[in-house]
Amino acid sequence: MAMSNWNGTASRYSAVASVAFLLSNAAAGAANGGYAALVRQVAPSVVTVLVEERAEGAGQRAVDRATADPQTSDMRTFLGHMLSGPGSSNPVPSAEGSVLASGFIIGADGLIVTNRHVVVGARSVRIKLDDGREVPAQVLGTDATTDIALLRVNAGRLPALQLGSSAKVSVGDPVIAIGNPFGLGRSVTAGILSARARVLEEDPYIDFLQTDAAINLGNSGGPLISTDGAVVGVTTAIISPSGGSVGLGFAIPAETVASVVAELQTHGRVNRGYLGIEVQAMTPALARALLGRDAPAGALITAVEPKGPSAGELLVGDVLLRIGSTPVTFVGLGKITVRQVPGATVDASVMREGMELSIALTIGQLPDPPDNPLQSGGPDTWVPNLELGVANTTTEMRKTLKAQDEGGGLIVTQRRPDGAGALAGLNIGDLITHAGTKRLEDVADLATVRKPSSELPLLLRVVRNGSPGFVAVTGSREQ
């Protein structure tokens, strides 16, 4: 977001600073012998993953268009002009449902690791190899908890990388990342291991590696490699206010990847434990109230799934102290739970109404997350008398449109430039919630609306950029 406030002077300063920074990094790398030999050794094992995505609904395409970052769109346009001219061999990412990401070969027989979020819901997956061949890939299994997917291709013997040990790399040691940022083709970035055991809110089960090696859109699923050529992690996420690399990249440790790959290769999935509860962290005040002491311990249960594995055993207001012999903390509970065996019975210790109790819990099976609601939805519906296309919305769509407080509504997906809706100022991505006083819950509520006129305007309530207002549709351009 800060990028949108840059002026020309700041941009020129940033460009000069970036060049100076890159030169200083290059000089440091050259002084240490550089990474050319390492790249020649490992790069042939890094592949591009080409995914034909599940079709998004017309509504989601409208959401994407309405909320697109102008700078990202400008960058894609610029790259398109620069890289897609005559004789260009570098494909630019398509906006029509195809994705280019990264992966790497771990078995000479064609086993390939990438991220689950790259391939989940895909119509088809293909792999572009170092020698230029494109071959279809079979998804052997995926694990939602660690965001790892295991693929297989039939392409003869292939050069493979070894999954090493992230424990052998210390904070401050150099690492390189190889991937396919922005669909430009294979790129190499260098940095150091910045930290370990990072926990991200979206992925509480993984102790991530952090690196300042540049990671961008398209690097997902690529390897993070130590100077001895071993894979120490799989790049998976960045923290960035602008969508580009700011030196905060994260990778799944190789040890985690190795254990998941073994399960996927054997069973096609990883069975993980699940309790079906929600918890909050203990504070000194809560500890005094619930435990009778100042020192916080355990995790306070705030919700129990009515039909979950802990229903009838754990109660809202219980403080979960231990699972087996392992002390529970708010931060560590997720990791403790997923390591349990589904179907097994464990003894748990809870504090309930001032008494510590021992309770036998049966571990459930951690379910996969639901399909991304942003990919739901179907074709739009044409409203002849408004000359607009509209589609139903989901809660997540409305949240993206900053209309999370609206209980429903229809999103404008297309419009005829000289049609009644366009003449009234309606835009693609607008959320129409009411026609007059009638709340719009489904496209059928608007599909047969009467034709508006200057004498009988149609009043529509519209939410744009989070702000609601009324528009009078007359069929002509109002002065």
C-alpha positions as CSV (number, residue, x, y, z in Angstrom):
1,M,0.0,0.0,0.0
2,A,2.9,2.3,0.6
3,M,3.9,1.9,-3.0
4,S,0.7,3.7,-4.1
5,N,2.0,6.9,-2.4
6,W,5.4,7.0,-4.1
7,N,6.0,10.1,-6.2
8,G,8.5,10.4,-9.0
9,T,11.3,11.6,-6.7
10,A,10.8,8.7,-4.3
11,S,10.7,6.2,-7.1
12,R,14.0,7.5,-8.5
13,Y,15.6,7.4,-5.1
14,S,14.3,3.9,-4.6
15,A,15.7,2.8,-7.9
16,V,19.1,4.2,-7.1
17,A,19.1,2.7,-3.7
18,S,18.0,-0.7,-5.1
19,V,20.8,-0.7,-7.7
20,A,23.3,0.2,-5.0
21,F,22.0,-2.6,-2.8
22,L,22.1,-5.2,-5.6
23,L,25.7,-4.2,-6.5
24,S,26.8,-4.5,-2.8
25,N,25.1,-7.9,-2.6
26,A,26.8,-9.0,-5.9
27,A,30.1,-7.8,-4.7
28,A,29.7,-9.7,-1.4
29,G,28.7,-12.8,-3.4
30,A,31.7,-12.5,-5.7
31,A,34.0,-12.1,-2.8
32,N,32.8,-15.5,-1.6
33,G,33.1,-17.1,-4.9
34,G,29.5,-16.6,-6.0
35,Y,26.7,-19.1,-6.5
36,A,27.2,-20.0,-10.2
37,A,28.6,-23.5,-9.6
38,L,25.8,-24.2,-7.1
39,V,23.1,-23.0,-9.5
40,R,24.6,-25.2,-12.3
41,Q,24.4,-28.2,-10.0
42,V,20.8,-27.8,-8.7
43,A,18.9,-25.7,-11.3
44,P,18.1,-28.6,-13.7
45,S,16.0,-30.2,-10.9
46,V,13.8,-27.2,-10.6
47,V,10.6,-27.2,-12.7
48,T,7.8,-24.9,-13.6
49,V,4.3,-26.1,-12.6
50,L,1.6,-25.1,-15.2
51,V,-1.9,-25.3,-13.7
52,E,-5.2,-24.9,-15.5
53,E,-7.4,-23.7,-12.6
54,R,-10.9,-24.7,-11.8
55,A,-13.2,-22.2,-13.5
56,E,-14.1,-19.2,-11.3
57,G,-17.5,-17.8,-11.3
58,A,-18.3,-14.6,-13.2
59,G,-18.8,-13.0,-9.8
60,Q,-15.3,-13.7,-8.7
61,R,-13.8,-12.4,-11.9
62,A,-15.7,-9.2,-11.3
63,V,-14.4,-9.0,-7.7
64,D,-10.9,-9.5,-9.0
65,R,-11.3,-6.8,-11.5
66,A,-12.8,-4.3,-9.0
67,T,-10.2,-4.9,-6.4
68,A,-7.1,-5.3,-8.6
69,D,-4.0,-3.5,-7.5
70,P,-3.3,-0.9,-10.2
71,Q,0.4,-1.3,-9.8
72,T,0.2,-5.1,-10.2
73,S,-1.9,-4.6,-13.3
74,D,0.6,-2.1,-14.6
75,M,3.5,-4.4,-13.9
76,R,1.8,-7.3,-15.8
77,T,1.1,-5.0,-18.8
78,F,4.7,-3.8,-18.7
79,L,6.0,-7.3,-18.6
80,G,3.7,-8.3,-21.4
81,H,5.1,-5.5,-23.6
82,M,8.7,-6.3,-22.7
83,L,8.6,-10.1,-22.9
84,S,5.9,-11.1,-25.3
85,G,7.2,-9.4,-28.4
86,P,8.4,-11.2,-31.6
87,G,10.8,-14.0,-30.8
88,S,10.1,-13.9,-27.1
89,S,10.4,-17.3,-25.3
90,N,9.2,-16.1,-21.9
91,P,5.5,-16.6,-21.3
92,V,3.6,-14.0,-19.2
93,P,1.1,-15.3,-16.7
94,S,-2.4,-15.5,-18.2
95,A,-5.3,-13.7,-16.5
96,E,-7.7,-16.4,-17.9
97,G,-7.4,-19.1,-15.3
98,S,-3.9,-20.5,-15.8
99,V,-1.1,-20.3,-13.2
100,L,2.6,-20.7,-13.3
101,A,4.4,-21.8,-10.1
102,S,7.4,-23.7,-9.1
103,G,8.4,-27.2,-8.0
104,F,11.4,-29.5,-7.8
105,I,12.3,-33.1,-8.5
106,I,13.0,-35.3,-5.5
107,G,13.0,-38.7,-7.3
108,A,14.7,-39.7,-10.6
109,D,11.5,-41.6,-11.4
110,G,9.6,-38.4,-11.6
111,L,8.5,-37.5,-8.1
112,I,8.0,-33.7,-7.7
113,V,7.3,-31.5,-4.7
114,T,5.3,-28.3,-4.9
115,N,2.7,-26.4,-2.7
116,R,-0.8,-27.7,-2.3
117,H,-2.3,-24.3,-2.9
118,V,-0.7,-24.4,-6.4
119,V,-2.6,-27.5,-7.6
120,V,-5.7,-27.8,-5.4
121,G,-8.9,-27.6,-7.5
122,A,-6.9,-27.6,-10.8
123,R,-8.4,-29.0,-14.0
124,S,-5.0,-30.2,-15.1
125,V,-1.4,-29.9,-14.1
126,R,1.6,-30.0,-16.4
127,I,5.3,-29.7,-15.7
128,K,7.9,-27.8,-17.7
129,L,11.2,-29.5,-17.4
130,D,14.7,-28.0,-17.6
131,D,15.1,-29.4,-21.1
132,G,12.0,-27.6,-22.3
133,R,9.6,-30.5,-22.4
134,E,6.1,-30.1,-21.0
135,V,4.6,-33.3,-19.6
136,P,1.3,-34.0,-17.8
137,A,1.6,-34.6,-14.0
138,Q,-0.4,-36.8,-11.7
139,V,-1.2,-35.4,-8.2
140,L,-0.4,-38.3,-5.9
141,G,-1.6,-36.5,-2.8
142,T,-1.8,-33.2,-0.9
143,D,-1.6,-32.1,2.7
144,A,-3.5,-29.0,3.7
145,T,-1.8,-28.7,7.0
146,T,1.7,-28.2,5.6
147,D,0.6,-27.0,2.1
148,I,2.7,-29.7,0.4
149,A,1.7,-31.6,-2.8
150,L,3.4,-34.6,-4.3
151,L,3.3,-35.0,-8.1
152,R,4.6,-37.6,-10.5
153,V,5.6,-37.3,-14.2
154,N,6.6,-40.0,-16.6
155,A,9.5,-38.5,-18.4
156,G,12.4,-40.9,-18.1
157,R,15.2,-40.5,-15.5
158,L,15.4,-37.0,-14.2
159,P,18.0,-35.1,-12.1
160,A,16.8,-35.1,-8.4
161,L,17.5,-32.9,-5.4
162,Q,18.0,-34.3,-1.9
163,L,15.9,-33.2,1.0
164,G,18.4,-32.2,3.6
165,S,18.2,-31.0,7.2
166,S,17.3,-27.4,8.0
167,A,18.9,-27.9,11.4
168,K,22.3,-27.9,9.7
169,V,21.8,-24.4,8.5
170,S,22.3,-21.6,11.1
171,V,20.7,-18.2,11.2
172,G,23.0,-16.0,9.1
173,D,24.1,-18.8,6.7
174,P,23.6,-18.2,3.0
175,V,20.8,-19.8,1.0
176,I,19.4,-19.5,-2.5
177,A,15.9,-19.7,-3.8
178,I,15.0,-20.9,-7.3
179,G,11.6,-20.5,-8.9
180,N,9.5,-18.9,-11.5
181,P,8.5,-15.4,-10.2
182,F,5.8,-13.6,-12.2
183,G,6.0,-16.3,-14.9
184,L,9.3,-14.9,-16.2
185,G,11.0,-18.2,-16.2
186,R,13.6,-19.7,-13.8
187,S,15.2,-17.1,-11.6
188,V,17.7,-17.4,-8.7
189,T,17.8,-15.2,-5.7
190,A,20.3,-15.3,-2.8
191,G,20.1,-14.3,0.8
192,I,20.6,-15.7,4.3
193,L,18.5,-17.7,6.7
194,S,17.0,-14.9,8.7
195,A,15.2,-16.8,11.5
196,R,13.7,-20.2,12.3
197,A,10.6,-21.4,14.1
198,R,8.4,-18.6,12.8
199,V,4.6,-19.2,13.3
200,L,2.2,-17.5,10.9
201,E,-1.4,-16.9,11.9
202,E,-2.7,-18.7,8.8
203,D,-0.5,-21.8,9.4
204,P,-0.2,-22.4,13.2
205,Y,1.0,-26.0,12.7
206,I,4.4,-25.2,11.0
207,D,7.6,-23.7,12.4
208,F,8.6,-21.8,9.2
209,L,12.1,-20.9,8.1
210,Q,12.5,-17.2,7.3
211,T,14.8,-15.9,4.6
212,D,15.5,-12.6,3.0
213,A,16.2,-14.2,-0.4
214,A,13.7,-12.5,-2.7
215,I,10.5,-14.6,-3.1
216,N,7.7,-13.4,-5.3
217,L,4.5,-14.5,-6.9
218,G,5.3,-17.7,-8.8
219,N,8.1,-18.9,-6.4
220,S,5.6,-21.0,-4.5
221,G,6.7,-24.6,-4.3
222,G,10.3,-23.9,-5.3
223,P,13.3,-25.1,-3.2
224,L,15.3,-23.1,-0.6
225,I,18.8,-24.5,-1.0
226,S,21.9,-24.4,1.3
227,T,25.4,-24.0,-0.1
228,D,26.0,-27.7,-0.1
229,G,23.2,-28.2,-2.6
230,A,20.7,-29.7,-0.2
231,V,17.0,-28.6,0.0
232,V,16.5,-27.1,3.4
233,G,12.9,-25.8,2.8
234,V,10.1,-25.3,0.3
235,T,9.2,-21.6,-0.3
236,T,5.6,-21.0,0.3
237,A,4.7,-17.5,1.6
238,I,5.8,-13.9,1.8
239,I,4.7,-11.0,4.0
240,S,4.4,-7.9,1.9
241,P,2.3,-4.8,1.9
242,S,2.7,-4.5,-1.9
243,G,2.6,-8.1,-3.1
244,G,6.3,-8.0,-3.9
245,S,9.3,-9.2,-2.0
246,V,10.3,-7.1,1.0
247,G,12.8,-9.6,2.4
248,L,10.3,-11.5,4.5
249,G,10.0,-14.9,2.8
250,F,9.0,-18.2,4.5
251,A,9.8,-21.8,3.7
252,I,8.5,-25.1,5.1
253,P,11.5,-27.0,6.7
254,A,12.9,-29.9,4.8
255,E,12.3,-32.3,7.7
256,T,8.5,-31.5,7.6
257,V,8.5,-31.9,3.9
258,A,10.3,-35.3,4.0
259,S,7.8,-36.8,6.6
260,V,4.8,-35.5,4.6
261,V,6.1,-36.8,1.3
262,A,6.6,-40.3,2.8
263,E,3.0,-40.3,3.9
264,L,1.7,-39.0,0.6
265,Q,3.7,-41.5,-1.4
266,T,2.3,-44.4,0.7
267,H,-1.2,-43.3,1.5
268,G,-2.0,-40.3,-0.6
269,R,-2.8,-38.2,2.4
270,V,-1.5,-37.5,5.9
271,N,-3.7,-38.4,8.9
272,R,-3.7,-35.8,11.6
273,G,-5.4,-35.4,14.9
274,Y,-8.2,-33.0,15.6
275,L,-10.1,-32.0,18.8
276,G,-12.8,-29.7,17.3
277,I,-12.3,-26.9,19.8
278,E,-11.3,-23.2,19.7
279,V,-9.1,-21.7,22.4
280,Q,-7.7,-18.4,23.5
281,A,-4.4,-17.5,25.3
282,M,-4.4,-17.3,29.1
283,T,-3.6,-14.0,30.8
284,P,-2.6,-13.3,34.4
285,A,-6.2,-12.1,35.1
286,L,-7.7,-15.2,33.5
287,A,-5.3,-17.4,35.4
288,R,-6.3,-15.8,38.7
289,A,-10.0,-16.3,37.9
290,L,-9.8,-19.8,36.5
291,L,-6.7,-21.4,38.0
292,G,-6.4,-19.5,41.3
293,R,-2.8,-18.3,40.6
294,D,-1.1,-15.5,38.7
295,A,1.0,-17.6,36.4
296,P,-0.9,-18.4,33.1
297,A,-1.0,-22.0,32.0
298,G,-2.9,-24.0,29.4
299,A,-5.4,-22.7,26.9
300,L,-9.0,-21.5,27.6
301,I,-11.6,-23.3,25.5
302,T,-14.0,-20.8,23.9
303,A,-15.9,-23.1,21.6
304,V,-16.6,-26.8,21.1
305,E,-18.0,-28.2,17.9
306,P,-21.4,-29.7,18.7
307,K,-20.7,-32.8,16.7
308,G,-16.9,-32.8,17.0
309,P,-14.7,-35.4,18.7
310,S,-14.6,-33.5,22.0
311,A,-18.4,-32.8,22.2
312,G,-19.7,-34.0,25.6
313,E,-16.2,-34.2,27.1
314,L,-14.7,-30.7,26.9
315,L,-16.8,-27.6,27.9
316,V,-16.6,-24.0,27.0
317,G,-14.7,-22.4,29.9
318,D,-12.5,-25.4,30.6
319,V,-8.8,-24.7,30.7
320,L,-6.9,-27.4,28.8
321,L,-3.7,-28.0,30.7
322,R,-2.2,-31.1,29.2
323,I,-2.7,-33.7,26.4
324,G,-1.0,-36.9,27.5
325,S,2.1,-35.7,29.3
326,T,2.6,-32.7,27.1
327,P,1.8,-29.3,28.7
328,V,-0.6,-27.2,26.5
329,T,-0.1,-23.6,25.5
330,F,-2.2,-21.5,23.2
331,V,0.6,-21.3,20.6
332,G,1.6,-25.0,20.8
333,L,-1.9,-26.6,20.9
334,G,-2.2,-26.9,17.2
335,K,1.1,-28.7,16.8
336,I,0.3,-31.0,19.7
337,T,-3.1,-32.0,18.3
338,V,-2.1,-32.7,14.7
339,R,0.6,-35.1,15.9
340,Q,-2.0,-37.3,17.6
341,V,-3.3,-40.4,15.9
342,P,-6.9,-40.2,14.7
343,G,-9.0,-42.7,16.6
344,A,-6.6,-43.0,19.5
345,T,-7.7,-42.2,23.1
346,V,-5.6,-39.8,25.1
347,D,-5.8,-38.6,28.7
348,A,-6.2,-34.8,28.9
349,S,-6.0,-32.7,32.0
350,V,-8.4,-29.7,32.4
351,M,-9.3,-27.2,35.0
352,R,-13.0,-26.9,35.5
353,E,-14.7,-24.8,38.1
354,G,-11.6,-24.8,40.2
355,M,-11.0,-28.6,40.0
356,E,-8.4,-30.4,37.9
357,L,-9.9,-33.3,36.1
358,S,-8.6,-36.1,34.0
359,I,-10.6,-36.7,30.8
360,A,-10.3,-39.4,28.2
361,L,-10.5,-37.8,24.7
362,T,-10.9,-39.7,21.4
363,I,-8.9,-38.0,18.7
364,G,-10.7,-37.1,15.5
365,Q,-9.4,-36.7,12.0
366,L,-8.4,-33.2,10.9
367,P,-10.6,-32.3,8.0
368,D,-9.3,-30.6,4.9
369,P,-10.2,-27.0,4.7
370,P,-13.3,-26.2,2.6
371,D,-12.9,-25.2,-1.0
372,N,-11.8,-21.6,-1.4
373,P,-15.1,-19.7,-1.4
374,L,-13.6,-17.1,-3.7
375,Q,-13.6,-19.8,-6.5
376,S,-17.2,-20.6,-6.0
377,G,-20.1,-19.2,-8.1
378,G,-21.4,-19.8,-11.6
379,P,-22.1,-17.9,-14.7
380,D,-23.8,-14.5,-14.5
381,T,-27.3,-13.6,-15.4
382,W,-28.2,-10.9,-18.0
383,V,-30.7,-8.3,-16.9
384,P,-32.2,-7.1,-20.2
385,N,-34.0,-4.0,-18.9
386,L,-30.8,-2.8,-17.2
387,E,-28.4,-4.2,-19.8
388,L,-26.2,-5.5,-17.0
389,G,-24.8,-8.9,-16.0
390,V,-25.1,-9.8,-12.4
391,A,-24.1,-12.8,-10.2
392,N,-24.8,-14.0,-6.7
393,T,-22.1,-13.3,-4.1
394,T,-20.6,-15.2,-1.2
395,T,-19.6,-13.9,2.2
396,E,-16.0,-13.9,1.2
397,M,-16.7,-12.0,-2.0
398,R,-18.6,-9.3,0.0
399,K,-15.7,-9.2,2.5
400,T,-13.3,-8.5,-0.4
401,L,-15.5,-5.8,-1.6
402,K,-15.5,-4.2,1.9
403,A,-19.2,-5.0,2.2
404,Q,-18.9,-7.7,4.9
405,D,-21.8,-6.2,6.8
406,E,-24.2,-6.8,4.0
407,G,-26.3,-9.9,4.2
408,G,-26.5,-10.5,0.5
409,G,-26.5,-8.7,-2.8
410,L,-25.6,-9.1,-6.5
411,I,-22.3,-8.1,-8.1
412,V,-22.2,-6.4,-11.5
413,T,-20.2,-8.6,-13.8
414,Q,-20.6,-6.8,-17.1
415,R,-22.4,-3.9,-18.6
416,R,-23.4,-2.5,-22.1
417,P,-21.7,0.9,-22.4
418,D,-24.8,2.6,-23.5
419,G,-27.2,0.6,-21.4
420,A,-29.4,1.8,-18.7
421,G,-27.1,0.6,-15.9
422,A,-24.0,2.1,-17.4
423,L,-25.7,5.4,-18.0
424,A,-26.7,5.5,-14.4
425,G,-23.0,5.1,-13.4
426,L,-22.9,1.5,-12.4
427,N,-19.5,-0.2,-12.6
428,I,-18.3,-3.8,-12.8
429,G,-17.7,-4.9,-9.2
430,D,-20.5,-2.8,-7.7
431,L,-22.7,-4.6,-5.2
432,I,-26.4,-4.0,-5.7
433,T,-28.2,-4.8,-2.4
434,H,-31.7,-3.4,-3.0
435,A,-34.2,-2.5,-5.8
436,G,-36.3,0.1,-4.1
437,T,-36.9,-1.3,-0.6
438,K,-36.7,-4.9,-1.8
439,R,-33.5,-6.8,-0.6
440,L,-31.8,-8.7,-3.4
441,E,-30.9,-12.2,-2.3
442,D,-30.7,-13.9,-5.7
443,V,-30.2,-13.0,-9.4
444,A,-33.8,-14.0,-10.0
445,D,-34.8,-11.0,-7.8
446,L,-33.5,-8.6,-10.4
447,A,-33.7,-10.6,-13.6
448,T,-37.3,-9.5,-14.4
449,V,-37.1,-6.0,-13.2
450,R,-39.2,-3.5,-15.1
451,K,-37.6,-1.2,-17.6
452,P,-36.8,2.2,-16.0
453,S,-37.6,5.5,-17.5
454,S,-37.3,9.2,-16.6
455,E,-40.9,9.2,-15.4
456,L,-40.5,5.9,-13.4
457,P,-36.8,5.6,-12.4
458,L,-35.6,2.4,-10.7
459,L,-33.9,3.1,-7.4
460,L,-31.0,0.8,-6.6
461,R,-28.9,0.7,-3.5
462,V,-25.3,0.2,-4.4
463,V,-22.2,-0.5,-2.3
464,R,-18.9,0.6,-3.8
465,N,-15.5,0.6,-2.0
466,G,-17.4,-0.1,1.2
467,S,-19.7,2.9,0.9
468,P,-23.5,2.5,0.3
469,G,-25.6,4.9,-1.8
470,F,-28.6,5.0,-4.0
471,V,-28.6,5.3,-7.8
472,A,-31.7,6.3,-9.8
473,V,-31.7,4.4,-13.1
474,T,-33.7,6.2,-15.8
475,G,-32.4,4.7,-19.1
476,S,-30.7,8.0,-20.0
477,R,-27.7,9.9,-18.9
478,E,-28.8,12.2,-16.1
479,Q,-27.3,15.7,-16.0
